[in-house]
Amino acid sequence: MHDFLVSMGVDRWVLPVLIGWPVVAAVLVRVLGRDVSREASGTEAPSGGPDARTLTAAALVVEGLLALALWGVFDPARDGWQARWDLPWLPEFGATVSLGVDGLSLPLVLMTGVVLPVAFIASWNNVRVRTPAFGALALLLTSGLMGVFVALDLLVFYLAWELMLIPTYLLVGVWSTAGNTRASLRYVLFTLVGSLLMLVAIIALWTVGDGTSMHIDALSTLTLSPIAQLLMFGAFFAAFGVKSALFPFHTWLPDAQQAAPTFASVTLGLKVGAYALLRFAIPLFPAAATHDTVRMVILVLSVVSIVYGALVALAQKDLKRLISYSSISHLGFIMLGCFTLTQQSVEGAVMSIVNSGLATSALFLVAGMLEDRTGSTSLDAFGGVARRTPMLATMLVVAMLSTVALPGTAGFVGEFLVLIGTYAEFPVLAIIATSGVVFAAAYGLKALQAVLFGPFDAERHAGLRDLGFHERATLVLLAAAIVAVGVAPAPVLQRLDRPTQSLIEAVRFGPNAPAPTPPVSLGR
């Protein structure tokens, strides 16, 4: 398959199409898409054109196939960027439209390509108004997400970052549940401040490089003073830490995910900030990322996120908020792996990002389906649902077991690698972090007990139905991916091997690496 795709030249055009296609599709959905919900309610006369939701779903499926083609042309035996695509853009500023992938970004591109069409199709009836606008924004968000993963030029990355944030703000603000529009305002205020600080740092980094290039390869060769690294790293970390919802910058996330439509809740749970730390902040400013005080503060915050997120999830009475706080806890594992900076821990962090995209998305989809059927996500509103909806119950169990890191699921692979890699460097932090696994089992089993078992209110849930065809097909796909990655993670880990080695070598031996600590003489 690899040779066939390469012979067709897929590696020469797949990345620009991966970013450009959703933008073109967004225009088509907005112009040609029909709002069937308004016609059904009588507020609009019937018109021509296909259902906007159908167009959006088809466009997202094409995007998923493009991501799968990118996986097919990737050669894990090669070093460096693959499927590289460069286009001169602003030569006077040294900016180019430069795209490429390596084994670090490739799994996340494929995960996003799978999750987004699944999330949209599975939440088909969740949004019933202004569907052409919703579909267009969902596609613009898709373009931004893909751009973040494949951009090699910092200016292109920043534009993709903003393209990701703005549609999310509108999706949460316009289609949020009644009385919760303030969640979108909190989201944009939190993320905008961090993004502006990152833009200032990008401009400063470009200035240090004499304005000749914004490409990550060129910027990584610059020699920066320790103070400059600390300031720029702080600005980048402000953007990525807030977007990742690391404690104590997490407060916007539960409100936003509870209020957002299901598709937006899923995209908010994707850990793009953690990826950006591994791709840009850590390799560009290694002396700052490995500074004893900075590193220890971030590691401690990561452990606090693990324990705090799990304990608060245990106290929740709303299913969406429980899932959101569990996502904060898992983000702690990801950040712990990123900043422990051993090969096992970094690989574990990426695997945890993949699992979060699969398992957390599945959980939010199930929560959205329950909300569509019952009008509530309160745990007190359920009980004995498994009797009426066995397929939905099965999908909820599979996703929750991956969230609590059961062996044989994707969640176990990531967290196990993070803990093993962390224990070699920081055994105390690893032991404390392990308690998060125990607490995860507690809140996971609590949620399953509350939703699936116990007394069933037949009168209240008389119309409760099991999964429809499209819901079943999409959730089964996510469940299969969760089990496949958990049972056979080798294809992903093989692609992660070379880039994680390169990252650790750049941090330790690159031009901005911290100065070696002189040996301490113990005397005779």
Secondary structure, DSSP 4 states (H G I P E B T S, - for coil): -HHHHHHTTHHHHHHHHHHHHHHHHHHHHHHH-B-HHHHHHTSS---SS-BHHHHHHHHHHHHHHHHHHHHHH--TT--S-EEEEEEEEEGGGTEEEEEEE-TTTHHHHHHHHHHHHHHHHHTTTT--SSHHHHHHHHHHHHHHHHHHHHB-BHHHHHHHHHHHHHHHHHHHHHSSPTT-THHHHHHHHHHHHHHHHHHHHHHHHHHHTTTS--BHHHHTT----HHHHHHHHHHHHHHHHHHHT-TTS-THHHHHHHHS-HHHHHHHTS-HHHHHIIIIIHHHSHHHHT-HHHHHHHHHHHHHHHHHHHHHHHH-SBHHHHHHHHHHHHHHHHHHHHHH--HHHHHHHHHHHHHIIIIIHHHHHHHHHHHHHHS--BGGG-SSHHHH-HHHHHHHHHHHHHHTT-TTSHHHHHHHHHHHHHHHH-HHHHHHHHHHHHHHHHHHHHHHHHHHSS---TTTTTT-----HHHHHHHHHHHHHHHHHHH--HHHHHHHHHHHHHHHHHHHHSTTSPPPPPPPP---
